[in-house]
């Protein structure tokens, strides 16, 4: 496919404001939309059969970005060439690749996560660091878990720009429910899931026998798992380690446990 840039059409001030406001969590929720930047993320969305609503790009692009815009055009995705200075005002990254896309925010209810086909659902509770949340979502997809719940006060937004980047495109392959702890617990219990909590003070390395359906709960970086989940747990497990460090961060510990579930298959 041959890339031919469209005529540059600057955004109006109202259009520019609308795009920039998607950097705010409240606006993303009300608009049910979020942004992804760069070749890799947009390409990964297409590989996951998720098409953007519209793509903005600047006139001068690297070859890989040109090829991607040509592909998007051939698939009928709306595209618009805008001035570089405007694109940089919307972009969250310091060094933009010159293109960004708007996507619909697709979330599901907790009841939709807990189905017979889902062997494991991961709940990420009160993880506030966007990098850690993004890494956990990426690890979940790597280890066969596409059903993810998010809960807890101050939890990072899975559709925020830093989280989207940290997932490296795995977000487009996930099903996410954002809800209150009680709603998630009730849905899990109704579906017959075993609740397994990861905690530094856990006294098991793994529940025996290995549950057919598991809700694996990973807590925040500072306080760990909320007391609500400790009281609701069927099993409390921990990653065994030496005493040379106090603890692993949430992303590392959670990834190890998801791998453990994966290899038990």
Backbone bond lengths (Angstrom), bond angles and torsions (degrees), N, CA, C in turn:
res aa  C-N    CA-C-N  psi(-1)  N-CA   C-N-CA  omega(-1)  CA-C   N-CA-C  phi
1 X - - - 1.458 - - 1.526 109.78 -
2 X 1.314 116.01 136.83 1.452 122.00 -178.27 1.518 109.26 -98.79
3 X 1.319 115.31 129.86 1.463 120.63 -179.81 1.517 110.05 -85.45
4 X 1.304 115.53 126.44 1.458 121.70 173.28 1.527 107.36 -129.42
5 X 1.306 115.00 110.98 1.467 119.47 -177.38 1.521 110.64 -63.02
6 X 1.313 115.22 140.04 1.457 120.57 175.76 1.529 109.52 -75.12
7 X 1.294 115.70 167.25 1.462 119.70 173.85 1.526 108.85 -63.20
8 X 1.322 115.73 135.24 1.464 120.01 -179.29 1.520 110.24 -66.97
9 X 1.363 115.45 125.65 1.461 121.44 178.34 1.526 108.47 -123.10
10 X 1.310 117.75 100.43 1.466 119.76 -179.23 1.533 111.34 -58.87
11 X 1.324 115.69 145.95 1.456 120.67 173.58 1.521 109.46 -71.86
12 X 1.323 116.09 146.13 1.458 119.50 170.92 1.525 108.44 -70.88
13 X 1.314 116.66 166.44 1.458 119.68 179.12 1.527 111.24 -60.83
14 X 1.333 117.45 -37.85 1.471 120.18 177.88 1.522 111.26 -67.10
15 X 1.344 116.71 -41.33 1.467 119.80 177.93 1.517 110.76 -63.76
16 X 1.319 116.73 -43.99 1.469 120.79 179.69 1.526 110.62 -60.99
17 X 1.320 116.30 -42.25 1.469 120.41 178.64 1.522 110.86 -62.36
18 X 1.331 117.05 -41.78 1.466 121.39 -179.89 1.523 111.00 -61.35
19 X 1.319 116.88 -44.49 1.461 120.72 179.28 1.527 110.95 -65.62
20 X 1.325 117.15 -44.06 1.462 120.31 -177.27 1.527 111.79 -66.16
21 X 1.330 116.39 -33.67 1.467 119.24 -177.63 1.524 112.82 -68.60
22 X 1.326 117.32 -15.69 1.462 118.96 175.74 1.529 111.77 -69.21
23 X 1.316 117.13 -6.61 1.457 120.42 170.89 1.509 112.74 -74.71
24 X 1.332 117.93 -9.19 1.467 122.61 -179.22 1.526 110.54 -101.69
25 X 1.306 115.76 134.49 1.471 121.77 -175.93 1.528 111.96 -58.21
26 X 1.313 116.47 -45.51 1.460 120.40 -177.44 1.522 110.67 -60.20
27 X 1.314 117.22 -40.38 1.465 121.07 -179.20 1.526 110.29 -70.37
28 X 1.330 117.11 -41.05 1.478 119.16 177.20 1.522 110.57 -57.40
29 X 1.342 116.70 -42.35 1.461 119.85 -179.69 1.531 111.33 -65.77
30 X 1.315 116.73 -44.73 1.462 119.23 -177.48 1.530 111.50 -68.94
31 X 1.327 116.71 -35.75 1.466 120.61 -179.59 1.530 112.44 -86.75
32 X 1.351 116.10 -13.82 1.467 121.25 -175.44 1.530 110.38 52.62
33 X 1.335 114.24 48.68 1.465 120.49 -177.86 1.524 109.05 -149.07
34 X 1.336 115.74 155.44 1.461 120.83 177.39 1.527 108.97 -149.53
35 X 1.339 115.99 170.07 1.460 121.82 -176.83 1.517 111.25 -114.52
36 X 1.310 115.24 150.36 1.463 122.83 170.46 1.516 107.84 -133.68
37 X 1.322 116.32 139.85 1.456 121.37 -175.95 1.527 111.26 -116.37
38 X 1.314 114.99 146.17 1.452 120.98 168.33 1.515 115.29 91.50
39 X 1.317 113.74 165.21 1.469 121.54 -174.26 1.519 111.20 -63.50
40 X 1.317 117.01 -47.98 1.470 119.46 -172.28 1.520 112.09 -62.18
41 X 1.335 117.19 -48.31 1.459 119.52 -177.04 1.522 111.91 -64.74
42 X 1.319 116.74 -44.09 1.459 119.09 -178.68 1.523 110.44 -67.82
43 X 1.334 117.10 -39.62 1.464 120.07 177.04 1.528 110.91 -63.41
44 X 1.337 117.36 -41.25 1.462 120.35 178.69 1.523 111.44 -63.66
45 X 1.326 116.67 -35.03 1.465 118.36 177.94 1.527 110.55 -63.65
46 X 1.317 117.11 -40.68 1.465 120.04 178.76 1.525 111.09 -65.74
47 X 1.327 116.78 -38.22 1.469 120.50 177.42 1.526 111.54 -64.38
48 X 1.329 115.50 -27.19 1.473 120.55 177.89 1.525 111.61 -92.26
49 X 1.326 116.63 10.08 1.474 122.49 -179.90 1.524 112.42 61.77
50 X 1.313 115.93 35.65 1.465 121.61 175.18 1.525 107.37 -116.09
51 X 1.313 116.11 113.20 1.461 119.96 -178.52 1.527 110.94 -95.66
52 X 1.325 117.20 140.40 1.465 119.22 174.43 1.520 111.58 -70.46
53 X 1.326 114.66 156.88 1.466 119.68 174.84 1.523 111.04 -71.11
54 X 1.334 116.01 -39.62 1.454 122.27 -179.11 1.526 108.62 -161.01
55 X 1.317 116.35 149.44 1.459 121.98 179.02 1.526 108.90 -123.57
56 X 1.326 115.66 132.03 1.454 122.37 172.14 1.517 109.11 -103.15
57 X 1.328 116.86 140.92 1.462 119.81 177.79 1.517 109.39 -147.65
58 X 1.335 115.18 159.32 1.455 120.80 177.13 1.525 109.81 -97.56
59 X 1.316 116.60 164.05 1.458 121.17 -172.27 1.523 112.41 -64.51
60 X 1.317 117.13 -43.01 1.468 120.89 -177.41 1.524 109.16 -95.13
61 X 1.330 115.04 115.87 1.460 122.05 -177.41 1.509 110.25 -131.26
62 X 1.348 115.80 151.37 1.464 120.46 170.97 1.525 108.92 -67.81
63 X 1.330 115.96 163.95 1.468 120.90 -174.51 1.526 112.29 -57.71
64 X 1.343 117.01 -42.61 1.466 120.10 -178.35 1.523 110.76 -63.50
65 X 1.336 116.91 -39.37 1.459 120.55 178.90 1.526 110.81 -69.11
66 X 1.324 117.07 -37.83 1.462 120.42 176.41 1.523 111.16 -60.74
67 X 1.328 115.80 -45.26 1.467 119.96 179.87 1.521 111.01 -61.60
68 X 1.323 116.30 -39.66 1.465 119.85 -178.78 1.529 110.72 -68.07
69 X 1.322 117.85 -43.22 1.463 119.99 178.58 1.523 110.23 -62.84
70 X 1.346 117.23 -40.15 1.465 120.01 176.99 1.528 111.13 -61.34
71 X 1.341 116.76 -40.45 1.461 121.00 177.62 1.522 110.98 -63.32
72 X 1.330 116.62 -44.49 1.465 121.05 179.10 1.525 110.79 -60.68
73 X 1.318 116.19 -43.55 1.470 120.01 178.69 1.525 110.86 -61.24
74 X 1.339 116.28 -42.28 1.464 120.09 -178.36 1.524 111.89 -65.61
75 X 1.353 116.52 -25.46 1.464 121.42 179.28 1.528 112.14 -90.55
76 X 1.320 116.28 3.44 1.458 119.89 176.63 1.508 115.44 81.76
77 X 1.341 117.91 13.11 1.460 120.86 177.82 1.530 108.74 -74.12
78 X 1.309 119.39 128.75 1.463 120.85 177.67 1.532 110.85 -59.55
79 X 1.315 116.93 131.82 1.459 122.35 179.16 1.525 108.85 -131.65
80 X 1.324 114.51 154.86 1.473 118.87 179.73 1.521 109.27 -148.55
81 X 1.304 116.76 128.99 1.455 122.83 176.43 1.522 108.67 -88.77
82 X 1.328 115.70 124.26 1.463 120.17 -179.14 1.528 109.13 -126.80
83 X 1.309 118.30 164.21 1.462 120.29 178.44 1.527 112.07 -61.37
84 X 1.328 116.08 145.87 1.453 120.87 -178.82 1.527 111.64 -57.50
85 X 1.318 117.05 -39.30 1.473 120.31 -177.19 1.532 111.14 -62.64
86 X 1.342 117.13 -33.79 1.457 119.94 178.14 1.520 110.86 -73.15
87 X 1.333 116.12 -42.47 1.463 118.98 179.96 1.528 110.57 -61.56
88 X 1.314 117.03 -38.92 1.463 120.49 -179.94 1.520 111.72 -67.08
89 X 1.332 117.73 -27.69 1.463 120.69 177.59 1.529 111.59 -73.06
90 X 1.335 116.96 -25.64 1.465 121.07 178.75 1.526 110.95 -87.17
91 X 1.325 116.78 -37.22 1.462 121.83 -172.93 1.519 111.39 -63.14
92 X 1.328 116.36 146.59 1.461 122.42 178.19 1.520 111.60 -91.11
93 X 1.333 116.63 -22.36 1.459 120.96 -178.55 1.525 110.71 -83.38
94 X 1.344 116.06 151.87 1.456 120.72 178.95 1.528 111.51 -70.90
95 X 1.327 116.24 -38.19 1.462 121.06 179.26 1.518 108.08 -117.46
96 X 1.309 116.22 97.26 1.462 120.83 -176.29 1.524 111.03 -79.07
97 X 1.335 116.09 147.75 1.462 121.48 173.74 1.522 111.90 -84.37
98 X 1.320 116.35 0.54 1.453 119.30 173.37 1.506 115.74 91.86
99 X 1.332 118.35 11.13 1.461 119.68 174.79 1.521 110.16 -152.19
100 X 1.317 114.90 146.21 1.459 121.02 176.41 1.523 108.75 -148.94
101 X 1.335 114.39 157.43 1.466 120.11 -173.50 1.522 110.48 -132.10
102 X 1.314 114.67 149.79 1.465 122.50 175.07 1.525 108.36 -105.29
103 X 1.351 115.71 133.94 1.460 122.23 -178.89 1.524 110.05 -125.32
104 X 1.324 115.36 153.30 1.454 120.60 169.92 1.521 108.63 -73.07
105 X 1.315 116.29 140.47 1.452 121.91 177.33 1.528 108.37 -87.85
106 X 1.314 116.35 111.88 1.458 120.64 -179.08 1.531 109.09 -106.08
107 X 1.321 116.08 114.21 1.457 120.95 173.80 1.524 108.61 -123.08
108 X 1.325 115.78 163.12 1.460 121.28 -179.75 1.519 108.63 -125.97
109 X 1.313 116.29 168.39 1.467 121.16 175.77 1.530 108.70 -81.48
110 X 1.340 118.50 158.21 1.460 120.09 175.65 1.528 112.86 -54.58
111 X 1.319 117.67 -38.82 1.465 119.96 -179.37 1.521 111.87 -61.21
112 X 1.323 117.19 -30.29 1.466 120.38 179.10 1.522 112.76 -74.27
113 X 1.331 117.30 -20.05 1.473 120.04 178.00 1.527 111.46 -77.23
114 X 1.330 115.58 -41.23 1.465 120.73 -170.30 1.530 109.80 -88.97
115 X 1.308 115.55 83.38 1.461 122.86 -178.24 1.523 109.60 -120.70
116 X 1.334 118.09 163.15 1.465 119.89 178.60 1.525 113.98 -59.34
117 X 1.336 117.47 -27.52 1.476 119.35 -177.63 1.527 112.11 -76.21
118 X 1.330 117.46 -21.49 1.464 120.82 -176.79 1.527 109.60 -89.59
119 X 1.322 116.55 106.62 1.462 119.97 179.37 1.530 111.20 -69.75
120 X 1.331 115.68 -35.22 1.460 120.94 -177.70 1.520 109.92 -136.20
121 X 1.320 115.98 134.83 1.466 122.67 167.06 1.521 106.57 -116.51
122 X 1.316 117.16 133.25 1.462 121.67 177.70 1.515 108.89 -104.36
123 X 1.332 116.05 128.03 1.460 121.62 172.77 1.520 108.14 -105.56
124 X 1.331 115.43 123.32 1.463 121.79 177.24 1.519 106.58 -105.24
125 X 1.332 116.06 111.19 1.459 121.90 -168.93 1.530 110.85 -110.89
126 X 1.325 116.01 118.99 1.469 122.85 173.48 1.526 113.81 59.98
127 X 1.317 117.09 31.16 1.469 120.50 172.60 1.524 106.91 -83.80
128 X 1.322 116.50 112.82 1.457 120.91 -171.67 1.518 113.26 -96.55
129 X 1.318 117.71 -19.43 1.455 119.99 -178.68 1.530 110.38 -81.44
130 X 1.339 118.89 121.47 1.469 120.33 -177.67 1.528 113.27 -59.77
131 X 1.332 117.02 -36.77 1.458 119.27 179.17 1.511 112.38 -64.36
132 X 1.339 116.43 -41.76 1.463 119.99 178.16 1.526 111.80 -65.40
133 X 1.338 116.67 -42.84 1.465 119.19 179.22 1.520 110.50 -63.48
134 X 1.326 116.88 -44.64 1.462 119.92 178.87 1.512 112.47 -61.25
135 X 1.329 116.58 -40.75 1.465 120.72 178.81 1.523 110.91 -64.73
136 X 1.325 117.13 -40.84 1.465 120.03 178.78 1.521 111.66 -63.91
137 X 1.322 117.58 -40.47 1.463 120.30 177.14 1.523 110.14 -64.49
138 X 1.322 116.93 -41.95 1.468 120.71 178.84 1.532 110.68 -63.61
139 X 1.330 116.96 -43.78 1.467 120.66 178.73 1.520 110.91 -64.17
140 X 1.323 117.12 -39.63 1.463 119.94 179.16 1.523 110.53 -57.53
141 X 1.314 117.90 -47.31 1.460 121.13 179.67 1.525 110.06 -64.39
142 X 1.327 116.94 -41.25 1.471 120.44 179.89 1.519 111.49 -60.30
143 X 1.336 116.95 -32.98 1.462 120.89 -176.25 1.530 112.31 -106.65
144 X 1.317 115.69 27.43 1.457 120.68 167.92 1.510 116.71 81.56
145 X 1.330 117.99 14.96 1.464 121.13 179.53 1.523 108.43 -110.65
146 X 1.315 116.42 114.52 1.466 119.75 178.50 1.522 112.12 -107.64
147 X 1.340 117.48 -8.07 1.464 121.96 -177.07 1.524 109.38 -101.96
148 X 1.332 116.40 113.64 1.458 122.29 -170.33 1.525 109.74 -131.95
149 X 1.326 115.47 131.69 1.462 121.25 175.50 1.522 109.19 -110.43
150 X 1.331 115.76 145.37 1.459 122.30 178.65 1.526 107.59 -123.79
151 X 1.340 116.33 131.89 1.464 120.38 179.34 1.521 109.11 -149.14
152 X 1.332 114.72 170.99 1.460 119.88 172.60 1.514 113.73 104.48
153 X 1.336 114.67 144.55 1.456 121.15 178.46 1.530 109.85 -64.66
154 X 1.316 115.47 134.09 1.458 120.01 176.36 1.512 115.11 76.61
155 X 1.335 117.67 5.93 1.466 119.87 -179.70 1.522 110.21 -61.64
156 X 1.322 115.52 143.07 1.461 119.92 177.22 1.523 109.97 -62.95
157 X 1.315 115.18 152.98 1.463 121.63 179.97 1.533 108.75 -84.94
158 X 1.336 118.62 120.10 1.467 119.62 -179.33 1.522 113.31 -63.18
159 X 1.331 117.45 -14.91 1.455 120.98 179.56 1.528 112.41 -104.82
160 X 1.320 116.91 8.17 1.460 120.99 175.12 1.527 110.31 -72.33
161 X 1.315 118.80 154.23 1.470 121.30 -173.39 1.520 114.53 -60.29
162 X 1.320 117.76 -39.11 1.467 119.65 -179.35 1.526 111.46 -69.79
163 X 1.331 117.53 -37.29 1.466 120.64 177.00 1.522 109.96 -68.23
164 X 1.321 117.06 -45.18 1.469 120.92 -179.92 1.531 109.79 -56.18
165 X 1.335 117.28 -44.97 1.469 119.89 178.46 1.522 111.46 -63.64
166 X 1.331 116.45 -42.16 1.469 120.12 -176.51 1.522 112.21 -66.73
167 X 1.330 118.30 -24.99 1.469 119.60 178.07 1.526 112.14 -74.71
168 X 1.328 117.41 -15.14 1.474 122.53 -178.52 1.529 112.07 54.28
169 X 1.307 116.84 33.57 1.463 121.59 178.03 1.510 114.61 97.42
170 X 1.342 117.81 -10.90 1.470 120.27 -179.89 1.520 111.91 -62.77
171 X 1.329 117.18 -25.77 1.463 120.19 178.83 1.528 111.40 -54.58
172 X 1.324 117.40 -35.01 1.460 121.17 -176.06 1.529 112.37 -73.01
173 X 1.313 117.42 -10.12 1.463 121.59 178.96 1.525 112.05 -107.05
174 X 1.315 116.71 7.41 1.462 120.47 -175.57 1.528 111.51 -109.29
175 X 1.334 114.46 158.81 1.476 122.29 170.74 1.514 105.99 -115.21
176 X 1.321 116.46 123.56 1.461 120.56 -171.27 1.522 110.83 -121.47
177 X 1.331 114.84 133.75 1.462 122.14 171.55 1.524 107.88 -116.68
178 X 1.312 116.19 132.11 1.464 122.04 176.83 1.523 106.78 -117.59
179 X 1.344 116.17 115.61 1.471 117.63 -174.66 1.517 110.07 -159.63
180 X 1.331 115.10 -178.65 1.459 121.99 177.63 1.525 110.19 -75.06
181 X 1.327 115.77 153.37 1.465 120.40 -179.03 1.525 112.07 -56.12
182 X 1.323 116.54 -44.86 1.462 120.17 -176.17 1.524 111.57 -62.71
183 X 1.335 116.95 -40.37 1.461 120.64 178.80 1.520 110.92 -62.62
184 X 1.321 116.16 -41.25 1.470 120.29 -179.61 1.528 110.11 -68.14
185 X 1.332 116.40 -44.57 1.468 119.65 179.54 1.525 110.88 -61.21
186 X 1.318 117.54 -44.95 1.461 120.74 -178.76 1.527 111.24 -61.82
187 X 1.331 116.25 -41.45 1.464 119.52 179.00 1.517 110.77 -64.17
188 X 1.331 116.62 -39.82 1.467 120.47 179.33 1.527 111.05 -65.57
189 X 1.325 116.94 -44.48 1.465 120.67 -179.35 1.529 110.97 -65.38
190 X 1.315 116.45 -41.85 1.463 120.16 179.77 1.518 111.12 -59.99
191 X 1.339 116.49 -35.92 1.467 121.14 -178.42 1.530 112.52 -86.61
192 X 1.331 117.51 -0.86 1.461 120.54 176.67 1.517 115.00 81.38
193 X 1.320 117.09 24.62 1.468 120.37 -179.87 1.526 110.82 -82.17
194 X 1.329 115.75 144.28 1.453 122.66 172.79 1.530 108.11 -84.56
195 X 1.331 117.29 131.81 1.463 122.14 -177.95 1.527 109.25 -94.32
196 X 1.336 115.60 117.29 1.463 122.26 -177.37 1.527 108.07 -119.14
197 X 1.320 115.60 121.35 1.462 121.65 -176.47 1.524 109.53 -105.86
198 X 1.328 115.87 132.12 1.462 120.85 173.60 1.521 108.27 -92.24
199 X 1.326 116.21 123.55 1.459 120.26 -176.36 1.525 109.12 -149.28
200 X 1.320 116.18 143.44 1.460 121.20 -178.61 1.525 111.94 -57.16
201 X 1.340 116.86 -32.21 1.467 121.48 -178.53 1.527 112.58 -94.99
202 X 1.329 116.62 14.31 1.459 119.76 178.91 1.514 111.93 -59.81
203 X 1.328 115.68 144.95 1.465 119.56 -176.53 1.528 112.34 -106.35
204 X 1.331 117.25 4.81 1.459 121.11 174.67 1.531 108.82 -121.07
205 X 1.321 116.79 152.26 1.459 119.81 171.63 1.521 110.85 -91.72
206 X 1.335 116.17 -25.84 1.463 120.73 176.33 1.523 108.74 -166.04
207 X 1.341 117.25 142.26 1.477 118.41 178.27 1.522 111.30 -66.95
208 X 1.320 115.49 137.83 1.463 121.67 177.03 1.527 108.92 -123.76
209 X 1.353 117.20 130.96 1.467 126.14 -4.67 1.529 111.54 -72.56
210 X 1.321 115.25 163.10 1.461 120.38 -179.66 1.531 109.06 -60.79
211 X 1.352 118.95 122.56 1.472 120.69 -175.45 1.523 112.92 -63.53
212 X 1.319 115.58 144.60 1.465 119.44 175.65 1.526 110.22 -68.03
213 X 1.337 116.32 -40.52 1.467 121.64 177.94 1.527 108.35 -130.58
214 X 1.326 115.47 124.72 1.462 120.73 -172.45 1.530 111.17 -128.27
215 X 1.334 115.41 135.91 1.454 122.59 164.37 1.521 106.38 -100.98
216 X 1.328 116.71 110.10 1.467 122.18 -179.25 1.525 108.20 -98.68
217 X 1.331 116.17 122.22 1.463 121.38 -173.78 1.525 110.14 -108.92
218 X 1.324 115.24 124.46 1.459 123.06 -179.52 1.520 107.63 -116.14
219 X 1.333 116.81 124.13 1.456 121.11 -174.61 1.511 113.83 -92.31
220 X 1.329 115.13 179.15 1.448 122.52 -175.44 1.513 113.89 -72.59
221 X 1.354 114.59 171.79 1.452 121.50 -171.65 1.533 112.91 -70.59
222 X 1.308 117.66 -35.27 1.466 120.77 -172.19 1.527 112.36 -98.19
223 X 1.320 116.56 -55.99 1.467 120.80 -174.14 1.517 113.45 -89.66
224 X 1.345 117.52 -11.15 1.457 119.98 -177.35 1.526 110.94 75.12
225 X 1.312 115.19 -154.66 1.461 120.39 -176.43 1.524 110.65 -73.92
226 X 1.313 116.16 136.65 1.456 121.92 178.42 1.523 111.04 -60.93
227 X 1.318 116.04 146.19 1.462 121.51 -179.23 1.521 112.44 -56.40
228 X 1.319 116.65 -32.62 1.472 121.09 178.21 1.515 110.95 -53.25
229 X 1.324 116.29 -42.01 1.466 119.76 -177.67 1.519 111.97 -77.04
230 X 1.318 117.58 -34.03 1.468 118.82 175.82 1.524 110.54 -60.53
231 X 1.325 116.08 -38.21 1.464 120.53 -179.82 1.527 112.12 -75.18
232 X 1.320 117.38 -21.70 1.462 121.73 -178.18 1.521 113.24 -95.84
233 X 1.329 117.27 -7.71 1.458 120.93 -169.31 1.524 113.30 -73.65
234 X 1.323 114.48 143.88 1.462 120.47 167.42 1.522 110.54 -85.79
235 X 1.332 115.19 -32.43 1.464 121.34 178.94 1.524 108.43 -142.03
236 X 1.338 116.22 142.76 1.466 121.91 173.03 1.521 107.09 -120.19
237 X 1.330 115.63 117.33 1.454 120.30 -174.32 1.527 110.27 -118.60
238 X 1.326 115.63 162.36 1.461 120.94 -179.88 1.515 109.78 -141.07
239 X 1.330 115.39 152.09 1.460 121.43 171.69 1.521 107.31 -82.56
240 X 1.320 116.66 119.82 1.462 119.88 179.75 1.524 110.19 -73.47
241 X 1.345 116.09 138.07 1.449 121.65 -177.43 1.522 109.68 -151.20
242 X 1.323 116.30 170.92 1.462 120.15 175.35 1.524 109.10 -75.69
243 X 1.333 116.05 171.81 1.462 120.12 178.80 1.524 112.29 -92.11
244 X 1.339 116.90 15.27 1.469 119.72 -178.31 1.526 112.40 -75.84
245 X 1.330 116.60 -20.30 1.460 120.89 174.15 1.524 107.92 -131.95
246 X 1.333 114.95 158.67 1.466 119.40 -177.94 1.518 111.72 -70.92
247 X 1.342 116.04 -46.61 1.460 118.67 -175.79 1.519 109.50 -165.01
248 X 1.327 115.06 164.74 1.455 122.13 171.28 1.518 108.99 -89.82
249 X 1.341 116.64 155.02 1.459 116.11 176.31 1.523 109.69 -75.69
250 X 1.329 114.98 168.93 1.466 120.53 -172.36 1.514 112.25 -59.99
251 X 1.334 117.24 -39.96 1.462 120.64 -176.57 1.520 111.32 -66.68
252 X 1.330 117.41 -42.25 1.462 120.59 -179.11 1.528 110.74 -69.64
253 X 1.328 116.87 -49.56 1.468 120.12 -178.87 1.523 110.99 -61.22
254 X 1.329 116.25 -45.38 1.462 119.78 179.84 1.514 112.57 -62.62
255 X 1.322 116.86 -39.49 1.464 120.73 179.36 1.520 111.22 -65.40
256 X 1.338 117.02 -40.06 1.459 120.77 178.04 1.531 110.23 -61.75
257 X 1.319 116.87 -43.34 1.456 119.96 -178.08 1.528 111.74 -69.90
258 X 1.310 117.44 -38.17 1.464 119.51 175.88 1.519 111.11 -64.45
259 X 1.314 117.32 -37.31 1.466 119.95 175.66 1.526 109.84 -64.41
260 X 1.338 116.42 -40.87 1.456 119.84 178.24 1.519 112.08 -59.03
261 X 1.295 117.41 -40.65 1.458 121.56 177.07 1.533 110.20 -66.51
262 X 1.321 116.18 -40.99 1.461 121.85 -178.15 1.526 111.91 -61.64
263 X 1.334 117.60 -46.15 1.465 120.54 -175.46 1.524 110.97 -73.07
264 X 1.325 117.32 -18.70 1.469 119.30 175.46 1.516 111.89 -81.31
265 X 1.323 115.32 -9.31 1.400 128.00 168.77 1.403 130.96 41.35
